[in-house]
Structure formats: C-alpha cells, structure tokens
Amino acid sequence: MLSRFNEIIGKRVVKGYKSQHFPALHDNVIIAMSSGVDSSLSAALFAGHFPKARGVYIQSWGKSQSLTDPRLEPCYERDWKDVCRVAQHLNIPVDKMNFEKDYWLDVFEPMLENYNQGMTPNPDIGCNKFVKFGKLRQVLDQTYGARNYWLVTGHYSRILNSLNDDKPHLLRSFYTCKDQSYYLSQINADYLSQLIFPIGHLTKPEVRQLAAVAGLSTATKPDSQGICFVNNSQHGKFKHFLRHYLPDSVGNIITVDENEQKRIWGKHTGLWSYTIGQKVGISMPQGDPRYAGAWYVSEKLHDSNEIVIVKGRDNPALYKDVLYVSNIVPMDRNFRSLLEEGISNQNLFVQYRSLQEPVPLISCDFSHQLVIKLARPQRAIAPGQYCCFYLNNRVMGSGTISRVSS
C-alpha cells in the first residue's frame, strides 16, 4: 500500500520543494482517526510498515452538550465504532481521548461570543489550532517526548520541505477542490516537522480506490458535512442550533439612504441570526419598484444592534476591497517581508473562505494593524472570518478580519 502511494506522489513533484521527511522504521507514528475514509486510509498507509503505528480518536463533544434526539445514537459513538473496526482490520491499537472541556472552553464558547458580537467565526480553524494540533499535541508530547513521534492526519493539504533550507512548509493539497490548508492556517509552524498529511497528495477518487483495495469498511462512507452534532440535531439548521446557546437580543432591520436616513423594516432576534451577504426573508412593498426584489444583509451595527439591508444580490454595498487583519499567526518569521515581496512579484493571494478563488493583493500597510487592499472588490466579506495568506500555493499564515471597507 505504501509503495503504491509513493509511486503516485513520486510523479507529483512541486517546483522548489522535495518530499517531506518520513518516519524511520521504529519511530512512534500516531494516526488521528476520525472515522472517515481519509483518515482511515492514512492509517492503512502506515499500519503495515511501522511497528509502532497506532490510532487515536478525539471526542470533542458529549451527551451533556448535545441537543440531539436521545433515542438516536450520537455521532461520536458511531464514529468511534467505525474507528475501532478500521483499527481492528489494520491490526493496530487505538486510543480514545476526550477533549470535550478543551473544545468547549477554547473553541465553542469563543465562537458563541463572536456570534453574539455580530462576527462570523470559523470553529473548524479553532478546533485545529486548539484541539487537534493543540491539546492533542500536549498529550502526545507528555506521552512520547516533544520530538519523539509523528502525527499523521487525513487532511487535504501537503507539508513539503524547501530545497533551499530543507524547512517544512504548509501547501495546498494536490486535489484543490478538497483543499483544507485554509483550515490549518493557524497551527503552530514549529509543529510542521512532525506532521504528515498523506491524503493531500491524492485525489478523492484515488483515496476511495486505495481504501477499497485495503479492504477498509469506510471506503464508501459519505464525506461528513459540517459539524455532526448540528447535522444530527433535531433542530436542523445552524441558526436554530445557536438559538439554544445565545440569548435573544431583538433589534431593528433597517435601510440607510444616501442621506444617512434610517428606515425600519423589521426585527431580528440577534446579530448572530444573520450573516453578511445573506438573503433576508422580510416583507417589503413589492408593488413599489424601489423595494421590489430580494434584499441582503450588508452590515451589522453592533453599537445600535441593527442590521442593514440592501436591495439586490450584487449591490455595490456588498463588495469590499480593504481588510483590517488582526491577531495574525505567521508561518514564517519573515512574514512581513515575504508579504511585501509577494505583492511586488504578484504571487501573493488571500482567501477569506475555504475553496474560494484566491484573490491577489495590491498593497499592505503595517503601520498600526495589517491593512490590505485587494486587487478587486469581493462580495460578503464578514468581520470574524479568517484571512489566509498564500505565496503561490504556500500558506504564509492567517489572521482575523476585524473590519472591512471600500
């Protein structure tokens, strides 16, 4: 299996990089197994070749937090059973680690607070930073020693070593339509030398084909969509899920005319109940051509607890090209100079959502906080989203968008 994998990736050379260092035969190899086909294949690639390979399953949500129908089997219990079946098939041990408290304190509560403030956070990035490559790292460091193990995961991203300095860098996956490098942009760069993302070198069809050859029970398992405890919730949509954790804070839904005059059209239950760019289903006088058509959220006013709406999906008010970025986590100590050089060479790009088309930068200003100007205005950029910087396909780091303008 590993030889077939090496044969595939051997043909996918990236200019300026060489293959990442791999474990020695008797190194400790820990595979994070989430029960999906990607992490299952990751385990299969290492299980038969490294005697000290073992799996680990992270439970970050529990019954005390769940809103699902108690008659249904929780997603984390089903996933654990799938992980055990795969581990038994591969003849490797697997440990179950409970990080519910860490997820709640470091990811879930900050997410709720951001939503309550009218921001648009990304809990997947927080989970990677604080749990999968945070708390898990602490436990593994204590168990094996800080530099005495490798951690393998099923993420669609690549870690390749530069030909210039032999240092590891985080890159987009080969299969760009599944790329997850955006979600990994806040992890500690010092940890890259111990991480392996084998799936990032493959396409999804190749993953499923290799998984079938390996006889994995997860070979045809559907990909997970979103957060399992929300998907399985009897309350359905994420907005309904949030309502159980966030208090109602009723405010006005308004329009603002060219003279800065406000007009109230309805009520909202909290700034968290709508996102920037979202269509608003409120009654407007459709008989009046000034108001006929669909309306969308263009701004959230935290101080007055108001949501501003505009007419038309492509209304100019929905497009911004200046981003104020704070709390930056760089993946290179020369982050600032590399950004300036990348803009000069026209090979620096940003993304504020995963899998969106990369947007080139035309300027950056480090005077107070990082302020960047995009090459073209983008629709529905929301404060709270992460802005990830790419030098070609290499992740330079990311920060939180605190404000947008045009």
C-alpha positions in Angstrom: 0.0 0.0 0.0 2.7 2.5 1.0 4.7 1.6 -2.1 1.7 2.4 -4.3 1.3 5.7 -2.5 4.9 6.6 -3.0 4.6 5.7 -6.7 1.7 8.1 -7.1 3.2 11.1 -5.2 6.6 10.5 -6.9 5.1 11.8 -10.1 3.7 14.9 -8.4 6.8 17.0 -7.8 6.4 20.6 -6.7 8.9 23.0 -8.1 11.2 24.3 -5.3 10.3 21.5 -2.9 11.2 18.0 -2.1 9.3 15.3 -0.4 8.8 15.6 3.4 10.9 13.5 5.7 9.2 10.3 6.7 9.5 8.2 9.9 12.2 5.7 10.5 11.0 2.1 10.8 10.8 2.1 14.6 9.5 5.7 15.2 6.3 6.3 17.0 3.6 7.0 14.4 0.3 8.3 15.7 -2.6 8.5 13.3 -5.6 10.7 14.1 -8.6 8.7 13.1 -12.0 10.5 12.7 -13.8 7.5 11.2 -13.9 8.9 7.6 -12.2 7.3 4.6 -9.4 9.9 4.5 -8.1 9.2 8.0 -8.8 5.5 7.6 -6.6 5.4 4.5 -3.9 7.4 6.3 -3.9 4.7 9.0 -3.7 2.0 6.3 -0.7 3.6 4.7 1.4 3.4 7.9 -0.1 0.5 9.8 1.6 -2.3 7.9 5.0 -0.7 7.7 5.7 0.8 11.1 5.6 -1.4 14.1 4.8 1.5 16.5 1.9 2.8 14.5 -1.3 3.4 16.5 -4.5 5.3 16.1 -6.1 8.0 18.3 -9.7 9.1 18.2 -10.6 12.6 19.6 -14.1 13.1 21.1 -14.7 16.8 21.4 -18.5 16.7 22.0 -20.5 14.8 24.6 -24.0 13.9 25.7 -24.1 16.7 28.3 -23.7 19.3 25.4 -25.8 17.5 22.8 -29.2 18.7 21.6 -29.9 15.6 19.5 -32.8 13.2 20.0 -31.8 11.0 22.9 -33.3 8.0 21.1 -30.6 8.4 18.3 -27.1 7.1 18.7 -24.8 10.2 19.0 -22.4 10.8 16.0 -19.3 10.5 18.2 -20.3 7.0 19.3 -21.0 5.8 15.7 -17.7 7.3 14.7 -15.8 5.6 17.5 -17.2 2.2 16.4 -16.1 2.9 12.8 -12.6 3.8 14.0 -12.4 0.6 16.1 -13.5 -1.5 13.1 -10.8 0.0 10.9 -8.1 -0.3 13.6 -9.0 -4.0 14.1 -8.8 -4.6 10.4 -5.4 -3.0 10.3 -4.3 -4.7 13.5 -3.2 -1.5 15.2 -4.2 -0.3 18.7 -6.3 2.8 19.0 -6.8 5.2 21.9 -9.9 7.3 22.6 -9.2 10.8 24.0 -11.9 13.0 25.5 -11.3 16.7 24.8 -14.8 17.9 25.4 -13.8 20.5 28.0 -11.0 21.9 25.9 -13.3 22.2 22.8 -15.9 23.9 24.9 -13.6 26.4 26.5 -11.2 27.1 23.6 -13.5 26.8 20.6 -17.2 26.7 21.3 -17.5 29.5 23.9 -15.3 31.9 21.9 -17.4 31.0 18.8 -20.6 31.9 20.7 -19.2 35.1 22.0 -18.1 36.1 18.4 -21.5 35.3 17.0 -23.1 37.4 19.8 -20.9 40.3 18.8 -22.1 40.1 15.2 -18.9 38.4 13.9 -18.7 35.3 11.7 -16.2 32.9 13.3 -14.8 29.7 12.0 -14.9 26.9 14.6 -13.1 24.4 12.3 -10.0 26.6 12.4 -10.2 27.0 16.1 -10.6 23.2 16.5 -7.4 22.6 14.5 -5.5 25.2 16.4 -6.6 24.4 20.0 -7.6 20.8 19.9 -6.3 18.6 17.1 -2.9 20.3 16.9 -3.1 21.9 20.4 -4.4 19.8 23.2 -3.6 16.6 21.4 0.0 17.8 20.8 0.3 18.4 24.6 -0.8 14.9 25.4 1.5 13.3 22.9 4.4 15.4 24.0 3.9 14.2 27.5 3.5 10.6 26.4 6.3 10.2 23.9 8.5 13.3 24.3 8.3 16.5 22.3 10.3 15.3 19.3 9.8 11.6 19.6 6.8 10.9 17.4 5.0 11.7 14.2 1.3 12.7 13.9 -0.5 11.7 10.8 -3.9 13.1 9.8 -6.3 12.8 6.9 -6.3 16.5 5.9 -6.2 17.6 2.3 -3.0 19.6 2.5 0.7 19.0 2.0 3.8 19.5 4.0 6.9 19.7 1.8 10.5 20.7 2.6 12.0 23.6 0.7 15.0 22.8 -1.5 16.7 26.0 -0.2 16.7 25.4 3.5 15.1 22.0 4.0 12.4 23.5 6.2 8.9 22.2 6.1 6.1 24.4 4.7 2.3 24.0 4.5 1.0 23.9 1.0 -2.4 23.5 -0.7 -3.4 19.9 -1.5 -2.8 18.4 -4.9 -6.5 17.9 -5.2 -7.5 21.6 -5.0 -11.3 21.1 -4.9 -10.9 19.4 -1.5 -8.0 21.6 -0.2 -8.1 22.2 3.6 -5.0 24.3 4.0 -7.2 27.3 4.9 -8.4 25.4 8.0 -4.8 24.7 9.0 -3.5 28.2 8.7 -3.5 29.0 12.5 -1.5 26.0 13.7 2.0 26.4 15.1 4.6 26.3 12.4 7.1 24.7 14.7 4.9 21.6 14.7 5.1 21.1 10.9 8.2 19.0 11.1 6.3 16.3 13.0 3.2 16.3 10.9 2.3 14.1 7.8 -0.7 14.8 5.6 -0.5 11.9 3.1 -4.0 12.4 1.7 -3.0 15.9 0.5 -1.0 14.2 -2.3 -4.0 12.3 -3.6 -7.4 12.9 -5.3 -10.6 11.8 -3.6 -11.2 9.1 -6.2 -7.7 7.8 -5.6 -8.4 7.8 -1.8 -11.5 5.7 -2.2 -9.9 3.4 -4.7 -6.9 2.7 -2.4 -9.3 2.3 0.6 -11.2 -0.3 -1.3 -8.0 -2.2 -2.2 -7.1 -2.1 1.5 -10.5 -3.6 2.4 -11.5 -0.6 4.6 -15.1 -0.6 5.8 -15.1 3.2 5.4 -14.2 3.1 1.7 -17.6 4.1 0.5 -18.6 6.1 3.6 -20.0 9.5 2.7 -18.0 12.6 3.5 -19.1 14.4 6.6 -20.8 17.7 6.1 -20.3 20.4 8.8 -20.4 19.6 12.5 -22.0 16.3 13.3 -23.8 17.4 16.5 -25.5 20.1 14.4 -26.3 17.9 11.4 -27.9 15.3 13.7 -29.7 17.8 15.8 -33.5 17.7 15.7 -33.4 21.4 15.4 -31.8 21.3 12.0 -30.2 24.5 10.8 -27.2 26.0 12.5 -29.2 29.2 13.2 -31.7 27.1 15.2 -28.8 25.4 17.0 -27.3 28.7 18.0 -30.6 29.9 19.5 -30.2 27.3 22.3 -26.9 28.9 23.4 -27.3 32.6 22.6 -29.9 34.9 24.2 -32.3 36.8 22.1 -31.3 40.4 21.6 -34.0 41.9 19.5 -33.0 44.8 17.2 -34.1 46.6 14.1 -33.6 45.6 10.4 -33.0 48.8 8.6 -32.1 50.5 5.3 -29.9 53.6 5.2 -30.4 56.0 2.3 -27.9 58.3 0.6 -28.6 61.0 3.2 -27.8 58.6 6.1 -31.5 58.4 7.0 -32.6 55.1 8.6 -35.9 53.3 8.0 -37.0 50.3 10.0 -38.4 47.3 8.1 -38.5 44.5 10.6 -36.9 42.9 13.6 -34.1 40.4 14.2 -33.5 38.2 17.3 -29.8 38.9 17.5 -26.9 40.0 15.3 -25.9 36.3 15.2 -29.1 35.4 13.4 -27.9 36.7 10.0 -24.6 36.7 8.1 -23.2 39.3 5.8 -24.5 38.7 2.3 -27.4 36.5 3.4 -30.8 37.0 1.8 -33.3 38.4 4.3 -36.8 37.0 4.2 -38.8 40.0 5.4 -41.8 41.6 3.8 -41.0 44.6 1.5 -43.5 46.6 -0.6 -43.1 44.6 -3.8 -45.5 46.9 -5.6 -43.1 49.7 -5.3 -40.2 49.4 -7.8 -37.8 51.0 -5.3 -38.3 48.0 -3.0 -39.3 45.1 -5.3 -36.9 42.2 -5.3 -34.6 40.4 -2.9 -32.8 42.1 0.0 -29.5 41.1 1.6 -27.5 41.9 4.8 -24.8 44.4 4.1 -23.7 45.4 7.6 -24.2 44.7 11.3 -24.1 47.7 13.6 -23.0 46.4 17.0 -23.4 49.6 19.0 -27.0 50.1 18.0 -27.8 46.4 17.5 -29.1 47.0 13.9 -28.8 45.0 10.7 -28.5 47.0 7.5 -30.0 45.5 4.3 -29.6 46.5 0.7 -31.5 45.5 -2.5 -30.0 43.0 -4.9 -27.6 40.2 -4.5 -24.9 42.2 -6.4 -25.5 45.5 -4.7 -22.2 47.5 -4.6 -22.6 47.8 -0.8 -21.9 44.1 -0.5 -18.5 44.4 -2.1 -15.3 45.5 -0.2 -11.7 45.6 -1.1 -9.9 46.8 2.1 -9.5 44.4 5.0 -8.2 45.1 8.5 -6.5 42.0 9.8 -5.5 41.4 13.5 -4.3 38.5 15.7 -2.0 37.2 12.9 -0.4 33.8 13.3 2.5 33.7 10.8 4.0 30.5 9.5 7.3 32.2 8.6 9.4 34.6 10.8 9.9 36.7 7.7 6.1 37.1 7.2 6.2 40.9 6.7 9.0 41.0 4.1 7.5 38.0 2.3 4.2 39.7 2.0 5.7 42.8 0.6 7.9 40.8 -1.8 4.9 38.7 -2.8 2.8 41.8 -3.7 5.8 43.1 -5.7 6.1 39.8 -7.6 2.3 39.5 -8.0 2.3 36.0 -6.4 0.6 36.8 -3.1 -3.0 35.9 -2.6 -5.6 35.7 0.1 -8.7 33.7 0.9 -11.4 34.6 3.5 -13.3 31.4 2.9 -12.1 27.9 2.2 -12.1 26.8 -1.5 -12.9 30.2 -2.9 -10.9 31.5 -5.8 -7.7 33.1 -4.5 -7.7 36.9 -4.6 -4.5 38.8 -5.4 -3.3 41.7 -3.2 -2.1 45.0 -4.5 -0.9 46.6 -1.2 -0.4 46.1 2.5 0.2 48.5 5.4 1.7 47.5 8.8 1.5 51.0 10.4 -0.9 50.0 13.2 -2.5 46.8 12.3 -2.2 45.0 9.0 -4.4 46.7 6.4 -4.6 45.1 2.9 -6.1 46.1 -0.3 -7.4 43.5 -2.7 -6.9 43.6 -6.5 -10.7 43.6 -6.9 -13.7 44.0 -4.5 -15.1 40.8 -3.1 -18.7 40.0 -2.0 -19.8 39.4 1.5 -16.5 39.6 3.5 -17.5 39.4 7.2 -15.6 40.5 10.3 -14.6 37.5 12.3 -13.7 35.5 9.2 -10.0 34.4 8.9 -7.9 35.9 6.2 -5.4 33.4 5.0 -2.3 34.5 3.1 -0.8 32.4 0.3 2.6 32.8 -1.5 1.6 30.9 -4.6 0.4 27.6 -3.0 2.3 28.0 0.2 0.4 29.1 3.4 2.1 32.2 5.0 -0.3 32.4 7.9 -3.6 33.9 8.7 -5.4 36.5 10.9 -8.9 37.6 11.9 -10.7 40.2 9.8 -11.7 42.9 12.3 -13.1 45.4 9.8 -13.8 45.9 6.1 -14.2 48.9 3.9 -14.0 50.1 0.3 
